[in-house]
Amino acid sequence: MARALGLPREVVERRPFPDLGLSIRVLGEVTPERVELVREATIIVEDVTKDVPCFQAFAVLMRDMATGVTKARKRKYGEIIVVRAVQSKDAMTAEPTALPWEILREIEKRITEKLPTITHVLFDLSGKPPATIEFE
């Protein structure tokens, strides 16, 4: 439909946005601050993976916290981000995208530098099924 309407390529071929909005990628309590965290993390994931062919690549903010360490070597509890990148033709099935280690490390570094409340960045290897593409 977008092609028939003559919309630009970047609109026609963009990765799908979550149907219920970013709040679906915030597990646990949804607050403006937590939505902003997942928004910023997703911007980073999308930017780093912009040249990687995949159906979707995004961040999910978990409800759990994990122990981290500050630059001053003090313990702190922080948020956990999960990165999800999948290949799919129809959104009914999906396989994880094999992201190179360098891309994964760049995502982790940029997220933890820009979002200091994040202490852990994880990568989801689940296919659909048994998982879904979104975490909902």
N, CA, C and O atoms as a printed pandas DataFrame, in Angstrom:
     atom_number atom_name residue_name chain_id  residue_number  x_coord  y_coord  z_coord
0              1         N          MET        A               1    0.828   -1.179    0.000
1              2        CA          MET        A               1    0.000    0.000    0.000
2              3         C          MET        A               1    0.880    1.253    0.000
3              4         O          MET        A               1    0.623    2.204   -0.738
4              5         N          ALA        A               2    1.917    1.237    0.837
5              6        CA          ALA        A               2    2.795    2.407    0.910
6              7         C          ALA        A               2    3.475    2.669   -0.433
7              8         O          ALA        A               2    3.615    3.817   -0.854
8              9         N          ARG        A               3    3.896    1.589   -1.101
9             10        CA          ARG        A               3    4.513    1.749   -2.427
10            11         C          ARG        A               3    3.495    2.319   -3.415
11            12         O          ARG        A               3    3.813    3.217   -4.195
12            13         N          ALA        A               4    2.272    1.792   -3.376
13            14        CA          ALA        A               4    1.227    2.260   -4.290
14            15         C          ALA        A               4    0.920    3.740   -4.071
15            16         O          ALA        A               4    0.560    4.457   -5.004
16            17         N          LEU        A               5    1.067    4.182   -2.834
17            18        CA          LEU        A               5    0.830    5.598   -2.527
18            19         C          LEU        A               5    2.023    6.477   -2.880
19            20         O          LEU        A               5    1.947    7.703   -2.808
20            21         N          GLY        A               6    3.141    5.826   -3.266
21            22        CA          GLY        A               6    4.330    6.579   -3.647
22            23         C          GLY        A               6    5.106    7.147   -2.480
23            24         O          GLY        A               6    5.828    8.132   -2.635
24            25         N          LEU        A               7    4.965    6.531   -1.296
25            26        CA          LEU        A               7    5.703    7.012   -0.129
26            27         C          LEU        A               7    7.187    6.724   -0.303
27            28         O          LEU        A               7    7.552    5.799   -1.029
28            29         N          PRO        A               8    8.055    7.502    0.352
29            30        CA          PRO        A               8    9.503    7.305    0.213
30            31         C          PRO        A               8    9.953    5.923    0.690
31            32         O          PRO        A               8    9.312    5.311    1.544
32            33         N          ARG        A               9   11.059    5.445    0.127
33            34        CA          ARG        A               9   11.605    4.121    0.450
34            35         C          ARG        A               9   11.829    3.942    1.957
35            36         O          ARG        A               9   11.537    2.879    2.505
36            37         N          GLU        A              10   12.350    4.984    2.630
37            38        CA          GLU        A              10   12.632    4.858    4.070
38            39         C          GLU        A              10   11.354    4.640    4.890
39            40         O          GLU        A              10   11.411    4.086    5.988
40            41         N          VAL        A              11   10.224    5.066    4.372
41            42        CA          VAL        A              11    8.945    4.818    5.039
42            43         C          VAL        A              11    8.436    3.425    4.681
43            44         O          VAL        A              11    7.981    2.681    5.550
44            45         N          VAL        A              12    8.514    3.079    3.407
45            46        CA          VAL        A              12    8.010    1.788    2.928
46            47         C          VAL        A              12    8.760    0.624    3.572
47            48         O          VAL        A              12    8.149   -0.379    3.942
48            49         N          GLU        A              13   10.071    0.751    3.706
49            50        CA          GLU        A              13   10.888   -0.367    4.163
50            51         C          GLU        A              13   11.331   -0.254    5.614
51            52         O          GLU        A              13   12.177   -1.033    6.055
52            53         N          ARG        A              14   10.790    0.680    6.359
53            54        CA          ARG        A              14   11.213    0.821    7.755
54            55         C          ARG        A              14   10.758   -0.374    8.571
55            56         O          ARG        A              14    9.794   -1.058    8.228
56            57         N          ARG        A              15   11.469   -0.604    9.644
57            58        CA          ARG        A              15   11.123   -1.707   10.534
58            59         C          ARG        A              15    9.818   -1.396   11.251
59            60         O          ARG        A              15    9.538   -0.237   11.557
60            61         N          PRO        A              16    9.016   -2.425   11.523
61            62        CA          PRO        A              16    7.735   -2.182   12.197
62            63         C          PRO        A              16    7.922   -1.572   13.587
63            64         O          PRO        A              16    8.868   -1.898   14.303
64            65         N          PHE        A              17    7.022   -0.702   13.940
65            66        CA          PHE        A              17    6.985   -0.125   15.286
66            67         C          PHE        A              17    6.004   -0.961   16.105
67            68         O          PHE        A              17    5.038   -1.485   15.550
68            69         N          PRO        A              18    6.232   -1.097   17.414
69            70        CA          PRO        A              18    5.286   -1.915   18.193
70            71         C          PRO        A              18    3.861   -1.386   18.096
71            72         O          PRO        A              18    3.619   -0.184   18.208
72            73         N          ASP        A              19    2.924   -2.305   17.884
73            74        CA          ASP        A              19    1.539   -1.894   17.649
74            75         C          ASP        A              19    0.910   -1.148   18.810
75            76         O          ASP        A              19    0.042   -0.304   18.587
76            77         N          LEU        A              20    1.302   -1.419   20.009
77            78        CA          LEU        A              20    0.732   -0.719   21.164
78            79         C          LEU        A              20    1.641    0.393   21.669
79            80         O          LEU        A              20    1.365    0.987   22.711
80            81         N          GLY        A              21    2.697    0.678   20.963
81            82        CA          GLY        A              21    3.623    1.715   21.372
82            83         C          GLY        A              21    4.734    1.180   22.252
83            84         O          GLY        A              21    4.757   -0.003   22.594
84            85         N          LEU        A              22    5.654    2.059   22.616
85            86        CA          LEU        A              22    6.836    1.651   23.373
86            87         C          LEU        A              22    6.525    1.051   24.732
87            88         O          LEU        A              22    7.343    0.304   25.268
88            89         N          SER        A              23    5.380    1.352   25.298
89            90        CA          SER        A              23    5.065    0.817   26.630
90            91         C          SER        A              23    5.036   -0.711   26.636
91            92         O          SER        A              23    5.224   -1.327   27.685
92            93         N          ILE        A              24    4.803   -1.327   25.475
93            94        CA          ILE        A              24    4.796   -2.785   25.411
94            95         C          ILE        A              24    6.201   -3.348   25.630
95            96         O          ILE        A              24    6.359   -4.525   25.955
96            97         N          ARG        A              25    7.215   -2.508   25.453
97            98        CA          ARG        A              25    8.602   -2.921   25.650
98            99         C          ARG        A              25    9.130   -2.550   27.030
99           100         O          ARG        A              25   10.332   -2.623   27.284
100          101         N          VAL        A              26    8.235   -2.157   27.908
101          102        CA          VAL        A              26    8.576   -1.883   29.309
102          103         C          VAL        A              26    7.873   -2.935   30.141
103          104         O          VAL        A              26    6.654   -2.891   30.303
104          105         N          LEU        A              27    8.632   -3.880   30.670
105          106        CA          LEU        A              27    8.027   -4.908   31.520
106          107         C          LEU        A              27    7.942   -4.366   32.941
107          108         O          LEU        A              27    8.844   -3.666   33.401
108          109         N          GLY        A              28    6.866   -4.689   33.626
109          110        CA          GLY        A              28    6.663   -4.148   34.968
110          111         C          GLY        A              28    5.968   -2.810   34.891
111          112         O          GLY        A              28    5.210   -2.539   33.959
112          113         N          GLU        A              29    6.234   -1.971   35.886
113          114        CA          GLU        A              29    5.565   -0.673   35.964
114          115         C          GLU        A              29    5.949    0.223   34.790
115          116         O          GLU        A              29    7.129    0.389   34.480
116          117         N          VAL        A              30    4.948    0.787   34.153
117          118        CA          VAL        A              30    5.184    1.698   33.033
118          119         C          VAL        A              30    5.086    3.127   33.563
119          120         O          VAL        A              30    4.025    3.579   33.996
120          121         N          THR        A              31    6.205    3.815   33.517
121          122        CA          THR        A              31    6.258    5.219   33.933
122          123         C          THR        A              31    6.881    6.013   32.791
123          124         O          THR        A              31    7.536    5.438   31.922
124          125         N          PRO        A              32    6.685    7.319   32.786
125          126        CA          PRO        A              32    7.328    8.122   31.733
126          127         C          PRO        A              32    8.853    7.926   31.701
127          128         O          PRO        A              32    9.457    7.903   30.629
128          129         N          GLU        A              33    9.464    7.786   32.876
129          130        CA          GLU        A              33   10.921    7.605   32.939
130          131         C          GLU        A              33   11.350    6.277   32.331
131          132         O          GLU        A              33   12.357    6.217   31.625
132          133         N          ARG        A              34   10.595    5.206   32.598
133          134        CA          ARG        A              34   10.946    3.885   32.055
134          135         C          ARG        A              34   10.683    3.828   30.545
135          136         O          ARG        A              34   11.441    3.193   29.813
136          137         N          VAL        A              35    9.628    4.479   30.079
137          138        CA          VAL        A              35    9.377    4.544   28.631
138          139         C          VAL        A              35   10.514    5.322   27.956
139          140         O          VAL        A              35   10.963    4.943   26.874
140          141         N          GLU        A              36   10.976    6.393   28.581
141          142        CA          GLU        A              36   12.088    7.167   28.018
142          143         C          GLU        A              36   13.357    6.322   27.945
143          144         O          GLU        A              36   14.099    6.417   26.967
144          145         N          LEU        A              37   13.622    5.497   28.960
145          146        CA          LEU        A              37   14.799    4.606   28.927
146          147         C          LEU        A              37   14.731    3.653   27.740
147          148         O          LEU        A              37   15.704    3.510   26.999
148          149         N          VAL        A              38   13.593    3.006   27.559
149          150        CA          VAL        A              38   13.475    2.050   26.453
150          151         C          VAL        A              38   13.494    2.782   25.112
151          152         O          VAL        A              38   13.992    2.239   24.126
152          153         N          ARG        A              39   12.964    3.995   25.057
153          154        CA          ARG        A              39   13.013    4.776   23.820
154          155         C          ARG        A              39   14.452    5.097   23.438
155          156         O          ARG        A              39   14.853    4.913   22.289
156          157         N          GLU        A              40   15.226    5.577   24.407
157          158        CA          GLU        A              40   16.635    5.909   24.156
158          159         C          GLU        A              40   17.441    4.665   23.784
159          160         O          GLU        A              40   18.266    4.714   22.872
160          161         N          ALA        A              41   17.211    3.563   24.474
161          162        CA          ALA        A              41   17.930    2.326   24.158
162          163         C          ALA        A              41   17.556    1.823   22.772
163          164         O          ALA        A              41   18.419    1.343   22.037
164          165         N          THR        A              42   16.282    1.927   22.405
165          166        CA          THR        A              42   15.836    1.484   21.082
166          167         C          THR        A              42   16.445    2.349   19.983
167          168         O          THR        A              42   16.811    1.834   18.926
168          169         N          ILE        A              43   16.557    3.634   20.210
169          170        CA          ILE        A              43   17.205    4.517   19.230
170          171         C          ILE        A              43   18.637    4.041   18.974
171          172         O          ILE        A              43   19.088    3.996   17.829
172          173         N          ILE        A              44   19.340    3.689   20.038
173          174        CA          ILE        A              44   20.718    3.200   19.903
174          175         C          ILE        A              44   20.745    1.888   19.127
175          176         O          ILE        A              44   21.543    1.734   18.202
176          177         N          VAL        A              45   19.877    0.935   19.497
177          178        CA          VAL        A              45   19.840   -0.359   18.815
178          179         C          VAL        A              45   19.534   -0.164   17.330
179          180         O          VAL        A              45   20.196   -0.754   16.476
180          181         N          GLU        A              46   18.543    0.653   17.026
181          182        CA          GLU        A              46   18.179    0.887   15.629
182          183         C          GLU        A              46   19.307    1.564   14.861
183          184         O          GLU        A              46   19.543    1.238   13.697
184          185         N          ASP        A              47   20.005    2.499   15.492
185          186        CA          ASP        A              47   21.098    3.198   14.826
186          187         C          ASP        A              47   22.260    2.237   14.538
187          188         O          ASP        A              47   22.789    2.217   13.426
188          189         N          VAL        A              48   22.648    1.455   15.523
189          190        CA          VAL        A              48   23.792    0.554   15.345
190          191         C          VAL        A              48   23.470   -0.546   14.328
191          192         O          VAL        A              48   24.362   -1.010   13.618
192          193         N          THR        A              49   22.211   -0.962   14.254
193          194        CA          THR        A              49   21.840   -2.064   13.345
194          195         C          THR        A              49   21.215   -1.580   12.037
195          196         O          THR        A              49   20.669   -2.386   11.284
196          197         N          LYS        A              50   21.284   -0.282   11.755
197          198        CA          LYS        A              50   20.598    0.260   10.573
198          199         C          LYS        A              50   21.042   -0.399    9.267
199          200         O          LYS        A              50   20.262   -0.452    8.316
200          201         N          ASP        A              51   22.266   -0.898    9.200
201          202        CA          ASP        A              51   22.752   -1.538    7.976
202          203         C          ASP        A              51   22.690   -3.061    8.040
203          204         O          ASP        A              51   23.162   -3.744    7.132
204          205         N          VAL        A              52   22.112   -3.586    9.104
205          206        CA          VAL        A              52   21.961   -5.035    9.263
206          207         C          VAL        A              52   20.583   -5.426    8.746
207          208         O          VAL        A              52   19.576   -4.902    9.221
208          209         N          PRO        A              53   20.524   -6.347    7.771
209          210        CA          PRO        A              53   19.197   -6.755    7.308
210          211         C          PRO        A              53   18.474   -7.573    8.385
211          212         O          PRO        A              53   18.888   -8.683    8.720
212          213         N          CYS        A              54   17.410   -7.015    8.909
213          214        CA          CYS        A              54   16.576   -7.751    9.862
214          215         C          CYS        A              54   15.181   -7.140    9.862
215          216         O          CYS        A              54   14.987   -5.989    9.472
216          217         N          PHE        A              55   14.231   -7.926   10.303
217          218        CA          PHE        A              55   12.832   -7.510   10.339
218          219         C          PHE        A              55   12.612   -6.455   11.421
219          220         O          PHE        A              55   11.975   -5.428   11.187
220          221         N          GLN        A              56   13.154   -6.731   12.615
221          222        CA          GLN        A              56   13.061   -5.785   13.723
222          223         C          GLN        A              56   14.308   -5.883   14.578
223          224         O          GLN        A              56   14.910   -6.950   14.695
224          225         N          ALA        A              57   14.691   -4.769   15.172
225          226        CA          ALA        A              57   15.773   -4.713   16.155
226          227         C          ALA        A              57   15.383   -3.635   17.151
227          228         O          ALA        A              57   15.128   -2.492   16.772
228          229         N          PHE        A              58   15.337   -4.006   18.442
229          230        CA          PHE        A              58   14.838   -3.063   19.442
230          231         C          PHE        A              58   15.319   -3.459   20.833
231          232         O          PHE        A              58   15.968   -4.490   21.011
232          233         N          ALA        A              59   14.991   -2.629   21.807
233          234        CA          ALA        A              59   15.346   -2.863   23.201
234          235         C          ALA        A              59   14.086   -3.085   24.027
235          236         O          ALA        A              59   13.022   -2.546   23.723
236          237         N          VAL        A              60   14.229   -3.886   25.073
237          238        CA          VAL        A              60   13.152   -4.139   26.034
238          239         C          VAL        A              60   13.719   -3.851   27.417
239          240         O          VAL        A              60   14.826   -4.280   27.743
240          241         N          LEU        A              61   12.961   -3.125   28.226
241          242        CA          LEU        A              61   13.374   -2.836   29.603
242          243         C          LEU        A              61   12.724   -3.851   30.521
243          244         O          LEU        A              61   11.498   -3.940   30.592
244          245         N          MET        A              62   13.539   -4.610   31.218
245          246        CA          MET        A              62   13.042   -5.655   32.112
246          247         C          MET        A              62   12.526   -5.044   33.418
247          248         O          MET        A              62   12.825   -3.893   33.738
248          249         N          ARG        A              63   11.746   -5.833   34.166
249          250        CA          ARG        A              63   11.238   -5.350   35.450
250          251         C          ARG        A              63   12.254   -5.591   36.565
251          252         O          ARG        A              63   12.220   -4.911   37.590
252          253         N          ASP        A              64   13.152   -6.550   36.371
253          254        CA          ASP        A              64   14.152   -6.874   37.393
254          255         C          ASP        A              64   15.317   -5.895   37.362
255          256         O          ASP        A              64   15.531   -5.178   36.384
256          257         N          MET        A              65   16.055   -5.887   38.451
257          258        CA          MET        A              65   17.268   -5.081   38.567
258          259         C          MET        A              65   18.438   -6.049   38.743
259          260         O          MET        A              65   18.248   -7.204   39.122
260          261         N          ALA        A              66   19.644   -5.565   38.463
261          262        CA          ALA        A              66   20.836   -6.395   38.612
262          263         C          ALA        A              66   21.970   -5.553   39.189
263          264         O          ALA        A              66   22.040   -4.343   38.975
264          265         N          THR        A              67   22.845   -6.216   39.916
265          266        CA          THR        A              67   23.972   -5.528   40.519
266          267         C          THR        A              67   24.974   -5.123   39.451
267          268         O          THR        A              67   25.305   -5.904   38.558
268          269         N          GLY        A              68   25.445   -3.906   39.556
269          270        CA          GLY        A              68   26.482   -3.406   38.669
270          271         C          GLY        A              68   27.550   -2.730   39.498
271          272         O          GLY        A              68   27.532   -2.786   40.728
272          273         N          VAL        A              69   28.482   -2.089   38.813
273          274        CA          VAL        A              69   29.581   -1.403   39.488
274          275         C          VAL        A              69   29.741   -0.039   38.842
275          276         O          VAL        A              69   29.721    0.084   37.617
276          277         N          THR        A              70   29.900    0.987   39.676
277          278        CA          THR        A              70   30.131    2.333   39.152
278          279         C          THR        A              70   31.588    2.461   38.726
279          280         O          THR        A              70   32.406    1.584   39.003
280          281         N          LYS        A              71   31.902    3.565   38.047
281          282        CA          LYS        A              71   33.305    3.816   37.668
282          283         C          LYS        A              71   34.174    4.016   38.900
283          284         O          LYS        A              71   35.390    3.833   38.840
284          285         N          ALA        A              72   33.563    4.388   40.008
285          286        CA          ALA        A              72   34.295    4.536   41.271
286          287         C          ALA        A              72   34.386    3.202   42.011
287          288         O          ALA        A              72   34.790    3.156   43.174
288          289         N          ARG        A              73   34.010    2.123   41.333
289          290        CA          ARG        A              73   34.080    0.752   41.864
290          291         C          ARG        A              73   33.177    0.522   43.071
291          292         O          ARG        A              73   33.523   -0.224   43.986
292          293         N          LYS        A              74   32.032    1.165   43.060
293          294        CA          LYS        A              74   31.037    0.945   44.110
294          295         C          LYS        A              74   29.880    0.169   43.503
295          296         O          LYS        A              74   29.545    0.363   42.334
296          297         N          ARG        A              75   29.273   -0.703   44.285
297          298        CA          ARG        A              75   28.130   -1.480   43.810
298          299         C          ARG        A              75   26.906   -0.600   43.660
299          300         O          ARG        A              75   26.703    0.346   44.421
300          301         N          LYS        A              76   26.095   -0.926   42.670
301          302        CA          LYS        A              76   24.815   -0.249   42.498
302          303         C          LYS        A              76   23.856   -1.229   41.836
303          304         O          LYS        A              76   24.277   -2.145   41.130
304          305         N          TYR        A              77   22.568   -1.026   42.072
305          306        CA          TYR        A              77   21.560   -1.807   41.362
306          307         C          TYR        A              77   21.118   -0.998   40.158
307          308         O          TYR        A              77   20.918    0.213   40.244
308          309         N          GLY        A              78   20.970   -1.679   39.044
309          310        CA          GLY        A              78   20.592   -0.972   37.839
310          311         C          GLY        A              78   19.588   -1.743   37.015
311          312         O          GLY        A              78   19.259   -2.895   37.299
312          313         N          GLU        A              79   19.121   -1.075   35.997
313          314        CA          GLU        A              79   18.126   -1.636   35.089
314          315         C          GLU        A              79   18.783   -2.621   34.115
315          316         O          GLU        A              79   19.991   -2.576   33.883
316          317         N          ILE        A              80   17.964   -3.505   33.557
317          318        CA          ILE        A              80   18.413   -4.496   32.580
318          319         C          ILE        A              80   17.694   -4.232   31.254
319          320         O          ILE        A              80   16.468   -4.127   31.206
320          321         N          ILE        A              81   18.474   -4.130   30.194
321          322        CA          ILE        A              81   17.929   -3.991   28.834
322          323         C          ILE        A              81   18.198   -5.291   28.090
323          324         O          ILE        A              81   19.295   -5.845   28.163
324          325         N          VAL        A              82   17.190   -5.772   27.375
325          326        CA          VAL        A              82   17.361   -6.916   26.481
326          327         C          VAL        A              82   17.265   -6.395   25.053
327          328         O          VAL        A              82   16.346   -5.651   24.712
328          329         N          VAL        A              83   18.222   -6.793   24.228
329          330        CA          VAL        A              83   18.220   -6.428   22.816
330          331         C          VAL        A              83   17.652   -7.601   22.033
331          332         O          VAL        A              83   18.046   -8.749   22.236
332          333         N          ARG        A              84   16.732   -7.301   21.144
333          334        CA          ARG        A              84   16.091   -8.330   20.321
334          335         C          ARG        A              84   16.232   -7.916   18.868
335          336         O          ARG        A              84   15.871   -6.798   18.499
336          337         N          ALA        A              85   16.756   -8.814   18.041
337          338        CA          ALA        A              85   16.859   -8.593   16.600
338          339         C          ALA        A              85   16.431   -9.891   15.925
339          340         O          ALA        A              85   16.974  -10.957   16.216
340          341         N          VAL        A              86   15.456   -9.798   15.024
341          342        CA          VAL        A              86   14.918  -11.005   14.398
342          343         C          VAL        A              86   14.744  -10.835   12.897
343          344         O          VAL        A              86   14.602   -9.728   12.378
344          345         N          GLN        A              87   14.763  -11.979   12.223
345          346        CA          GLN        A              87   14.434  -12.096   10.806
346          347         C          GLN        A              87   13.029  -12.678   10.721
347          348         O          GLN        A              87   12.702  -13.608   11.458
348          349         N          SER        A              88   12.200  -12.148    9.839
349          350        CA          SER        A              88   10.866  -12.696    9.644
350          351         C          SER        A              88   10.339  -12.233    8.294
351          352         O          SER        A              88   10.655  -11.138    7.829
352          353         N          LYS        A              89    9.529  -13.086    7.674
353          354        CA          LYS        A              89    8.889  -12.710    6.413
354          355         C          LYS        A              89    7.439  -12.298    6.630
355          356         O          LYS        A              89    6.887  -11.523    5.848
356          357         N          ASP        A              90    6.816  -12.818    7.695
357          358        CA          ASP        A              90    5.390  -12.589    7.883
358          359         C          ASP        A              90    4.998  -12.233    9.317
359          360         O          ASP        A              90    3.814  -12.045    9.599
360          361         N          ALA        A              91    5.951  -12.140   10.208
361          362        CA          ALA        A              91    5.738  -11.857   11.636
362          363         C          ALA        A              91    5.041  -12.996   12.374
363          364         O          ALA        A              91    4.782  -12.882   13.572
364          365         N          MET        A              92    4.737  -14.083   11.686
365          366        CA          MET        A              92    4.122  -15.236   12.350
366          367         C          MET        A              92    5.192  -16.206   12.869
367          368         O          MET        A              92    4.954  -16.953   13.818
368          369         N          THR        A              93    6.359  -16.186   12.245
369          370        CA          THR        A              93    7.521  -16.938   12.718
370          371         C          THR        A              93    8.709  -15.992   12.629
371          372         O          THR        A              93    8.679  -15.019   11.877
372          373         N          ALA        A              94    9.741  -16.276   13.388
373          374        CA          ALA        A              94   10.936  -15.432   13.365
374          375         C          ALA        A              94   12.123  -16.216   13.896
375          376         O          ALA        A              94   11.975  -17.139   14.697
376          377         N          GLU        A              95   13.286  -15.832   13.440
377          378        CA          GLU        A              95   14.541  -16.392   13.926
378          379         C          GLU        A              95   15.430  -15.236   14.368
379          380         O          GLU        A              95   15.381  -14.156   13.778
380          381         N          PRO        A              96   16.248  -15.454   15.408
381          382        CA          PRO        A              96   17.133  -14.367   15.840
382          383         C          PRO        A              96   18.141  -14.014   14.745
383          384         O          PRO        A              96   18.632  -14.891   14.034
384          385         N          THR        A              97   18.434  -12.754   14.623
385          386        CA          THR        A              97   19.451  -12.280   13.686
386          387         C          THR        A              97   20.818  -12.490   14.321
387          388         O          THR        A              97   21.035  -12.131   15.478
388          389         N          ALA        A              98   21.727  -13.066   13.570
389          390        CA          ALA        A              98   23.085  -13.300   14.071
390          391         C          ALA        A              98   23.875  -11.996   13.964
391          392         O          ALA        A              98   24.501  -11.719   12.941
392          393         N          LEU        A              99   23.837  -11.207   15.026
393          394        CA          LEU        A              99   24.574   -9.949   15.029
394          395         C          LEU        A              99   26.037  -10.212   15.344
395          396         O          LEU        A              99   26.342  -10.979   16.257
396          397         N          PRO        A             100   26.944   -9.590   14.604
397          398        CA          PRO        A             100   28.367   -9.756   14.906
398          399         C          PRO        A             100   28.692   -9.234   16.313
399          400         O          PRO        A             100   28.054   -8.309   16.815
400          401         N          TRP        A             101   29.689   -9.846   16.922
401          402        CA          TRP        A             101   30.114   -9.485   18.274
402          403         C          TRP        A             101   30.402   -7.985   18.380
403          404         O          TRP        A             101   30.042   -7.361   19.378
404          405         N          GLU        A             102   31.039   -7.405   17.375
405          406        CA          GLU        A             102   31.395   -5.989   17.411
406          407         C          GLU        A             102   30.143   -5.114   17.503
407          408         O          GLU        A             102   30.149   -4.093   18.191
408          409         N          ILE        A             103   29.087   -5.504   16.822
409          410        CA          ILE        A             103   27.833   -4.745   16.883
410          411         C          ILE        A             103   27.209   -4.880   18.264
411          412         O          ILE        A             103   26.745   -3.894   18.838
412          413         N          LEU        A             104   27.196   -6.099   18.801
413          414        CA          LEU        A             104   26.653   -6.299   20.150
414          415         C          LEU        A             104   27.413   -5.470   21.180
415          416         O          LEU        A             104   26.803   -4.853   22.053
416          417         N          ARG        A             105   28.733   -5.453   21.082
417          418        CA          ARG        A             105   29.541   -4.679   22.038
418          419         C          ARG        A             105   29.300   -3.174   21.871
419          420         O          ARG        A             105   29.267   -2.440   22.859
420          421         N          GLU        A             106   29.134   -2.718   20.635
421          422        CA          GLU        A             106   28.858   -1.301   20.420
422          423         C          GLU        A             106   27.513   -0.914   21.024
423          424         O          GLU        A             106   27.387    0.141   21.646
424          425         N          ILE        A             107   26.508   -1.770   20.839
425          426        CA          ILE        A             107   25.192   -1.510   21.435
426          427         C          ILE        A             107   25.322   -1.409   22.951
427          428         O          ILE        A             107   24.819   -0.465   23.559
428          429         N          GLU        A             108   25.994   -2.377   23.558
429          430        CA          GLU        A             108   26.159   -2.390   25.023
430          431         C          GLU        A             108   26.882   -1.141   25.500
431          432         O          GLU        A             108   26.454   -0.503   26.462
432          433         N          LYS        A             109   27.961   -0.792   24.843
433          434        CA          LYS        A             109   28.755    0.361   25.271
434          435         C          LYS        A             109   27.951    1.652   25.156
435          436         O          LYS        A             109   27.951    2.468   26.077
436          437         N          ARG        A             110   27.274    1.838   24.043
437          438        CA          ARG        A             110   26.512    3.078   23.857
438          439         C          ARG        A             110   25.343    3.179   24.831
439          440         O          ARG        A             110   25.059    4.258   25.352
440          441         N          ILE        A             111   24.664    2.055   25.080
441          442        CA          ILE        A             111   23.538    2.088   26.024
442          443         C          ILE        A             111   24.018    2.411   27.430
443          444         O          ILE        A             111   23.452    3.282   28.092
444          445         N          THR        A             112   25.056    1.719   27.896
445          446        CA          THR        A             112   25.504    1.948   29.277
446          447         C          THR        A             112   26.175    3.307   29.456
447          448         O          THR        A             112   26.163    3.857   30.557
448          449         N          GLU        A             113   26.755    3.851   28.402
449          450        CA          GLU        A             113   27.334    5.200   28.510
450          451         C          GLU        A             113   26.252    6.275   28.516
451          452         O          GLU        A             113   26.333    7.228   29.292
452          453         N          LYS        A             114   25.246    6.134   27.664
453          454        CA          LYS        A             114   24.201    7.156   27.568
454          455         C          LYS        A             114   23.172    7.044   28.682
455          456         O          LYS        A             114   22.602    8.047   29.110
456          457         N          LEU        A             115   22.931    5.812   29.154
457          458        CA          LEU        A             115   21.892    5.570   30.153
458          459         C          LEU        A             115   22.530    4.963   31.400
459          460         O          LEU        A             115   22.560    3.741   31.539
460          461         N          PRO        A             116   23.031    5.781   32.291
461          462        CA          PRO        A             116   23.805    5.284   33.433
462          463         C          PRO        A             116   23.018    4.423   34.422
463          464         O          PRO        A             116   23.622    3.761   35.267
464          465         N          THR        A             117   21.697    4.416   34.339
465          466        CA          THR        A             117   20.939    3.539   35.238
466          467         C          THR        A             117   20.916    2.090   34.732
467          468         O          THR        A             117   20.488    1.192   35.456
468          469         N          ILE        A             118   21.374    1.859   33.498
469          470        CA          ILE        A             118   21.436    0.507   32.935
470          471         C          ILE        A             118   22.758   -0.135   33.344
471          472         O          ILE        A             118   23.824    0.422   33.083
472          473         N          THR        A             119   22.695   -1.297   33.982
473          474        CA          THR        A             119   23.923   -2.008   34.360
474          475         C          THR        A             119   24.157   -3.259   33.523
475          476         O          THR        A             119   25.285   -3.747   33.449
476          477         N          HIS        A             120   23.115   -3.781   32.896
477          478        CA          HIS        A             120   23.254   -5.002   32.099
478          479         C          HIS        A             120   22.535   -4.856   30.766
479          480         O          HIS        A             120   21.422   -4.333   30.706
480          481         N          VAL        A             121   23.183   -5.324   29.686
481          482        CA          VAL        A             121   22.576   -5.382   28.366
482          483         C          VAL        A             121   22.679   -6.836   27.909
483          484         O          VAL        A             121   23.776   -7.384   27.799
484          485         N          LEU        A             122   21.538   -7.450   27.646
485          486        CA          LEU        A             122   21.474   -8.856   27.260
486          487         C          LEU        A             122   20.975   -8.966   25.820
487          488         O          LEU        A             122   20.337   -8.045   25.311
488          489         N          PHE        A             123   21.270  -10.104   25.157
489          490        CA          PHE        A             123   20.808  -10.345   23.793
490          491         C          PHE        A             123   19.911  -11.565   23.795
491          492         O          PHE        A             123   20.288  -12.614   24.318
492          493         N          ASP        A             124   18.729  -11.438   23.217
493          494        CA          ASP        A             124   17.742  -12.516   23.178
494          495         C          ASP        A             124   17.970  -13.393   21.944
495          496         O          ASP        A             124   18.018  -12.896   20.819
496          497         N          LEU        A             125   18.109  -14.704   22.168
497          498        CA          LEU        A             125   18.342  -15.663   21.087
498          499         C          LEU        A             125   17.106  -16.480   20.740
499          500         O          LEU        A             125   17.201  -17.427   19.959
500          501         N          SER        A             126   15.958  -16.142   21.296
501          502        CA          SER        A             126   14.749  -16.948   21.119
502          503         C          SER        A             126   14.126  -16.741   19.747
503          504         O          SER        A             126   14.081  -15.627   19.225
504          505         N          GLY        A             127   13.649  -17.837   19.177
505          506        CA          GLY        A             127   12.895  -17.773   17.936
506          507         C          GLY        A             127   11.412  -17.655   18.239
507          508         O          GLY        A             127   10.991  -17.683   19.395
508          509         N          LYS        A             128   10.627  -17.521   17.174
509          510        CA          LYS        A             128    9.171  -17.517   17.309
510          511         C          LYS        A             128    8.639  -18.625   16.417
511          512         O          LYS        A             128    8.774  -18.522   15.197
512          513         N          PRO        A             129    8.044  -19.673   16.956
513          514        CA          PRO        A             129    7.937  -20.004   18.368
514          515         C          PRO        A             129    9.262  -20.527   18.923
515          516         O          PRO        A             129   10.164  -20.821   18.140
516          517         N          PRO        A             130    9.409  -20.649   20.204
517          518        CA          PRO        A             130    8.414  -20.597   21.266
518          519         C          PRO        A             130    8.100  -19.183   21.758
519          520         O          PRO        A             130    7.056  -18.972   22.375
520          521         N          ALA        A             131    8.972  -18.216   21.502
521          522        CA          ALA        A             131    8.719  -16.843   21.979
522          523         C          ALA        A             131    7.845  -16.110   20.960
523          524         O          ALA        A             131    7.499  -16.657   19.913
524          525         N          THR        A             132    7.498  -14.872   21.283
525          526        CA          THR        A             132    6.910  -13.962   20.306
526          527         C          THR        A             132    7.993  -12.965   19.936
527          528         O          THR        A             132    9.059  -12.954   20.551
528          529         N          ILE        A             133    7.739  -12.133   18.946
529          530        CA          ILE        A             133    8.751  -11.132   18.589
530          531         C          ILE        A             133    8.848  -10.096   19.688
531          532         O          ILE        A             133    9.949   -9.807   20.158
532          533         N          GLU        A             134    7.739   -9.532   20.107
533          534        CA          GLU        A             134    7.725   -8.589   21.225
534          535         C          GLU        A             134    7.720   -9.385   22.539
535          536         O          GLU        A             134    7.472  -10.591   22.534
536          537         N          PHE        A             135    7.987   -8.723   23.637
537          538        CA          PHE        A             135    8.002   -9.385   24.935
538          539         C          PHE        A             135    6.633   -9.396   25.602
539          540         O          PHE        A             135    6.336  -10.268   26.418
540          541         N          GLU        A             136    5.796   -8.411   25.246
541          542        CA          GLU        A             136    4.487   -8.216   25.845
542          543         C          GLU        A             136    4.242   -9.173   26.939
543          544         O          GLU        A             136    3.177   -9.146   27.556
